[in-house]
Amino acid sequence: MSERAAATVSLARLEAGPTLEESAARICAEALRIDGIDTVTVFGFTPSGVVPLGHGGPPTRAVTIGEPLPDDAALQIEEHAAFGLWLENWAGKAPAGPFERAIVSSGLIAEAVAPLFWNDELVGVLALGATKPAHARRLSDRLPTVTEFSVMSAAMLGPALVDRAARETTIAEVETVIATRAFTPMFQPIVDLETRAFVGYEALTRFSDGTRPDVRFLAADKVGMMVELERACLREQISQARRLPAGAFLTLNVSPALASEPERLLELLNRTDRELVLEITEHVEIDDYPTLLGALDRVRPRAQLAVDDAGAGYAGLRHILELRPQYVKLDISLVRNIDTDPARRAMVTGMAQFAASVGCSLIAEGIETVNELTTLRQLAIPFGQGYFLARPAPVS
């Protein structure tokens, strides 16, 4: 009864730390308070393998926190964990290889190992060991306490382990996409609405596995890899754009994050052989306009600017006023059904008057019907793009 009361107190003291490793260290520290427990290790299951997250007491394995176990040892732990709580007797065991030999020679006699489940997903194991014979003989009596600790540990570590696994998986996916160039540049013509001539091309990206570009870039952004993915796509777009008809300008979609790194951006832009327009999307909120404008001032001699998706994102007219672009692209939400919607016509008419006053040109996106095209021409919108005019296609 005294032991169970002490375990309850230890469980009550458990509180998640600021990092996954700190949380694991707190679990180990509290578990060592249990009478008869000499050593504790927390392992997490990650895409890179079985990783020690925390350890308390005498070292029992030749491992480093954060570094995956050898594949054979990791596989054995994962297979055992799938069946539930188990006791491992190391005394007198014939070690299978140098990893187990180090465990046996460390003095570890026995371990109680409990799987950690979070939302029915196996995310790791908690190993509580005995290095003293008397403690080892009574280890099986402490299985209820081990179970309680494993439940609480899973609650503390589960969400962070799942998030880390998702992050590692996303990083690996993005790295593979970049390394294998698992994407194809596509080019959609920008059309003079009066003459129907192709005056420019917007460079787009389609990923080989069918993932939507916005989904892929958002996922890359969450793991800090959006700029790297963006640069890889831009490099291929610029390379293939050399085969486009001469005289037409090329528009490239650039995030504020990449635009804020002018050296890296100019390294790409200087490879082009034609007039460039950089589309700064309005879907991404900009917190620091002065910094962005300072970076863009270094790029403007090489490329003009366009505000993309005007009317669909955070910034509205402020985005246009701050960036002073040469082109403003009207979002499809303003263009769709403009022939039957007086409110949309009024909005676009106001945008046309604004553009004329500040000296920029409008490009209507998402033109899909002849009536939309006719209405936009009547409103004196000079340029447009959309499926009715021409679909995105490979450069060939």
Order of alpha helices (4+ residues) and beta strands (2+ residues): alpha-alpha-beta-beta-alpha-beta-alpha-beta-beta-alpha-alpha-beta-beta-alpha-alpha-beta-alpha-alpha-beta-alpha-beta-alpha-beta-alpha-alpha-beta-alpha-beta
